[in-house]
Every structure is written in C-alpha cells, then in structure tokens.
Amino acid sequence: MILGVIEHDRGKLNEASLEMLTLARALGSPVEAVLLGADAAAFQETLKEHGVSKIYEAKHEGLGDYAPRAWGKSVAQLVRAKNPRAVLAAGTDRGNEVMAHAGALLGVPVASNCTEIRPQDGVFEVTRLRWGGSLLEDAELRADPKLLTVAPHAVSAEPAPAPEIAVEAFSPTLEEADWRVRVVAREEREQKGVPLTEAKVVVGGGRGVGSAEGFKILEELAELLGGAVGGSRVATNNGWRPHSDQIGQTGVQIAPDLYIACGISGAIQHIVGVKGAKYILAINKDPEAPIFQRADFGIVGDLHEVVPALIEEIKKVKGK
Ligand SMILES: Cc1cc2nc3c(=O)[nH]c(=O)nc-3n(C[C@H](O)[C@H](O)[C@H](O)COP(=O)(O)OP(=O)(O)OC[C@H]3O[C@@H](n4cnc5c(N)ncnc54)[C@H](O)[C@@H]3O)c2cc1C
C-alpha cells in the first residue's frame, strides 16, 4: 500500500496533495491516505475521485491546526501500524517539514521535491528538484519505507476514481513536547496594491536598503510603476519586510516583466526566485556584484541616490 499524507489548512484541501496522488497511483499499489485533524467526510468524495481507497482519520483535539512535530509523529505512528511500501506528501513547506519529522522518528531518509519516481526491485530511483529548481538531481532511496515529497506542479492532478472509499479512525499518542511548535494565532495581512506574484513590475530590496524606513523609496517607485515590493532574505530576516515578501528559494518565485533589484548582491538562492523575470535592472554600488551578470540593465551607484533620481524622471515622464 502507498500512503499519501493529505495537506489541508483548517479543513481546506491543498491542491498539491491531489498532484501527489497522481504520482502515488503510478507506483502500482493501492493508495490510501492519512488526514490529520480534519473531518474525513469533507474530503471523502474528492479523495475517492483521485483513487484513494481508504482514509485514516487521525483523531486528536490539537491536530486541527498545523503543528509539524505532532503531524509528523502521527504519520510515523500510522506507518509503524500499517507498514506502507511508501509514504508521499506534497513538496510544500508543510509537506516537507512533516515528512522530515516522520523520517527522523522512523530513522529513514526522505527524498523531497521529487518530479519522477521509478521503482526498481526494492529501490526507488527518483529525480528531484534542488536549489529551488535550478538543478535536477537523480537519487536512489533504498531504506524502507520510502518517504518522498512531490514537487508542486511536477505532475497534474488527474482524477482516477476508486470504486470504494473506507474511513478508519486512529488516535495518535502525543505528548506535551509534540506541541512546542504549533500555530497559536493568525493575523491576516492587509493586501495593499498588486500581489507580489502577479505584479508586472517588482522592486526588490536587499541589505543595501539598510532599514525598514529605507524601503519607503522602493515603495514609491513600485507605486509609480503599478508594481509591488519584495526583498531578499536579508531584508526579511532583519524584519524590514514581512516574510511573505521574500523572493527566492525559500520565498516566493516571481515572473514580472521587470524586476528592479536594489542593493541585492545576486546570490543563487535569490536568483532562482526571479528566473521568470523578462528583464532585470540591477542597482548596486559594487560594480563586481554578481547580480550584474544576471541583469539586462545595470546602474552602479548608491540606491539612495539612484532610486530618488529614477522617481523624479518617471514623474516627469508621467507628468506628475
Ligand atoms: C538554504 C538557503 C536558502 C536561502 N533562501 C534565500 C531566499 O529565498 N532569498 C534570498 O534572497 N536569499 C536566500 N538565501 C540567502 C542568500 O544566500 C543571500 O545571503 C542573500 O540573498 C543576500 O541578500 P542581499 O543580496 O540582500 O545581501 P548581500 O549579499 O549582503 O548583498 C548586499 C548588496 O547590496 C549592495 N549595497 C550595499 N549598500 C548599497 C547601497 N547603498 N546602494 C546600492 N547597493 C548597495 C552591496 O554591494 C551588496 O552587493 C538563502 C540561503 C540559504 C543557505
């Protein structure tokens, strides 16, 4: 049996789980699923449509909201009880985190962000995304059970209905330490202007911006161009921008017509997030900064002088 870990956020199914089920079915064993802290009845029809013949519904009052260790431990306990051939989850932040916990508890490796799985006599050969998708790696998983996550959008979510679907409840044994990391409160962010992932123009700021205050001129430039503001990991780690504004391997991937990188050196982990940009304009005071090798246009100078000058000129052109 192949076990799929179904990801949801407070009962809302993450579509990447359905993509994962497409790859799970291709492994040639019956596909069953585990649902943590959500009502199986709400998912039953969709999962049956996607080939799941049984849902294990983890019953525990704390599981309803995300708690990586508790979710991972519940998966590990189910794996010990049911002995699946492989366990698959979506290669999302949560899917990768839950499987890392499950793998550590079971003492087996996890192959994350797989795009292909080729089972061969007890070994799974996999192709997986590395470095935010800039590299493809071929690897072999030998330990049992095989733990894998499936890179989002690697395959499409193809329906393939199962004839029947059963539901079996199980109660994981969890202790206080398992809840050390969990969602305790949520604050919805007010969305001003265009979302970063949809903007045609993105102005990104890095260490060179120097402070949260320093982002004001980047915001002004973005507003003039009808765009959005993002940042490097340095900008988000320093609290100058919220984490949701981080562009790159561990942030969002963007594909604007124009990306204006201000005070950003051009580390590979940042660049993989802007691969889809049609044009890159880099503003950096160091002429040797690697970002200039990736940029279509470059301005060597202090962004605190260059950006206000750009704003002036754009205002003139726009007659403002
Ligand atoms: C596993 C992993 C994942 C990561 N994920 C991400 C990610 O998702 N996104 C990301 O961005 N990074 C990520 N990083 C971090 C990445 O490696 C870099 O450390 C980071 O991108 C550097 O940010 P930066 O360019 O703002 O800072 P720096 O590399 O310090 O560069 C600052 C640049 O600003 C220039 N500068 C300074 N002052 C000015 C000024 N006044 N005017 C003009 N230019 C100026 C400097 O010349 C320099 O080139 C990751 C790293 C790891 C190991």
PDBQT file of the ligand as one rigid body, heavy atoms in Angstrom, charges set to zero:
ROOT
HETATM    1  C1  LIG A 401      19.243  27.369   2.148  1.00  0.00    +0.000 C 
HETATM    2  C2  LIG A 401      19.276  28.848   1.845  1.00  0.00    +0.000 A 
HETATM    3  C3  LIG A 401      18.124  29.433   1.361  1.00  0.00    +0.000 A 
HETATM    4  C4  LIG A 401      18.118  30.796   1.060  1.00  0.00    +0.000 A 
HETATM    5  N1  LIG A 401      16.971  31.361   0.553  1.00  0.00    +0.000 NA
HETATM    6  C5  LIG A 401      17.020  32.648   0.163  1.00  0.00    +0.000 A 
HETATM    7  C6  LIG A 401      15.888  33.263  -0.463  1.00  0.00    +0.000 A 
HETATM    8  O1  LIG A 401      14.822  32.660  -0.632  1.00  0.00    +0.000 OA
HETATM    9  N2  LIG A 401      16.003  34.548  -0.853  1.00  0.00    +0.000 N 
HETATM   10  C7  LIG A 401      17.136  35.287  -0.690  1.00  0.00    +0.000 A 
HETATM   11  O2  LIG A 401      17.167  36.479  -1.085  1.00  0.00    +0.000 OA
HETATM   12  N3  LIG A 401      18.210  34.750  -0.089  1.00  0.00    +0.000 NA
HETATM   13  C8  LIG A 401      18.176  33.462   0.346  1.00  0.00    +0.000 A 
HETATM   14  N4  LIG A 401      19.263  32.932   0.968  1.00  0.00    +0.000 N 
HETATM   15  C9  LIG A 401      20.369  33.841   1.355  1.00  0.00    +0.000 C 
HETATM   16  C10 LIG A 401      21.316  34.159   0.217  1.00  0.00    +0.000 C 
HETATM   17  O3  LIG A 401      22.335  33.194   0.158  1.00  0.00    +0.000 OA
HETATM   18  C11 LIG A 401      21.978  35.544   0.440  1.00  0.00    +0.000 C 
HETATM   19  O4  LIG A 401      22.612  35.551   1.698  1.00  0.00    +0.000 OA
HETATM   20  C12 LIG A 401      21.015  36.721   0.378  1.00  0.00    +0.000 C 
HETATM   21  O5  LIG A 401      20.221  36.638  -0.790  1.00  0.00    +0.000 OA
HETATM   22  C13 LIG A 401      21.801  38.014   0.368  1.00  0.00    +0.000 C 
HETATM   23  O6  LIG A 401      20.914  39.080   0.452  1.00  0.00    +0.000 OA
HETATM   24  P1  LIG A 401      21.340  40.510  -0.076  1.00  0.00    +0.000 P 
HETATM   25  O7  LIG A 401      21.686  40.418  -1.521  1.00  0.00    +0.000 OA
HETATM   26  O8  LIG A 401      20.275  41.448   0.340  1.00  0.00    +0.000 OA
HETATM   27  O9  LIG A 401      22.620  40.847   0.816  1.00  0.00    +0.000 OA
HETATM   28  P2  LIG A 401      24.162  40.858   0.468  1.00  0.00    +0.000 P 
HETATM   29  O10 LIG A 401      24.584  39.601  -0.189  1.00  0.00    +0.000 OA
HETATM   30  O11 LIG A 401      24.865  41.291   1.699  1.00  0.00    +0.000 OA
HETATM   31  O12 LIG A 401      24.287  41.991  -0.635  1.00  0.00    +0.000 OA
HETATM   32  C14 LIG A 401      24.021  43.344  -0.407  1.00  0.00    +0.000 C 
HETATM   33  C15 LIG A 401      24.374  44.103  -1.667  1.00  0.00    +0.000 C 
HETATM   34  O13 LIG A 401      23.977  45.445  -1.518  1.00  0.00    +0.000 OA
HETATM   35  C16 LIG A 401      24.963  46.268  -2.106  1.00  0.00    +0.000 C 
HETATM   36  N5  LIG A 401      24.835  47.581  -1.460  1.00  0.00    +0.000 N 
HETATM   37  C17 LIG A 401      25.113  47.898  -0.169  1.00  0.00    +0.000 A 
HETATM   38  N6  LIG A 401      24.782  49.188   0.073  1.00  0.00    +0.000 NA
HETATM   39  C18 LIG A 401      24.275  49.672  -1.091  1.00  0.00    +0.000 A 
HETATM   40  C19 LIG A 401      23.769  50.940  -1.474  1.00  0.00    +0.000 A 
HETATM   41  N7  LIG A 401      23.676  51.959  -0.605  1.00  0.00    +0.000 N 
HETATM   42  N8  LIG A 401      23.355  51.102  -2.766  1.00  0.00    +0.000 NA
HETATM   43  C20 LIG A 401      23.452  50.070  -3.661  1.00  0.00    +0.000 A 
HETATM   44  N9  LIG A 401      23.925  48.865  -3.340  1.00  0.00    +0.000 NA
HETATM   45  C21 LIG A 401      24.320  48.655  -2.071  1.00  0.00    +0.000 A 
HETATM   46  C22 LIG A 401      26.281  45.565  -1.839  1.00  0.00    +0.000 C 
HETATM   47  O14 LIG A 401      27.252  45.968  -2.796  1.00  0.00    +0.000 OA
HETATM   48  C23 LIG A 401      25.877  44.095  -1.992  1.00  0.00    +0.000 C 
HETATM   49  O15 LIG A 401      26.061  43.650  -3.325  1.00  0.00    +0.000 OA
HETATM   50  C24 LIG A 401      19.294  31.577   1.276  1.00  0.00    +0.000 A 
HETATM   51  C25 LIG A 401      20.445  30.964   1.768  1.00  0.00    +0.000 A 
HETATM   52  C26 LIG A 401      20.440  29.619   2.053  1.00  0.00    +0.000 A 
HETATM   53  C27 LIG A 401      21.706  28.982   2.567  1.00  0.00    +0.000 C 
ENDROOT
TORSDOF 0
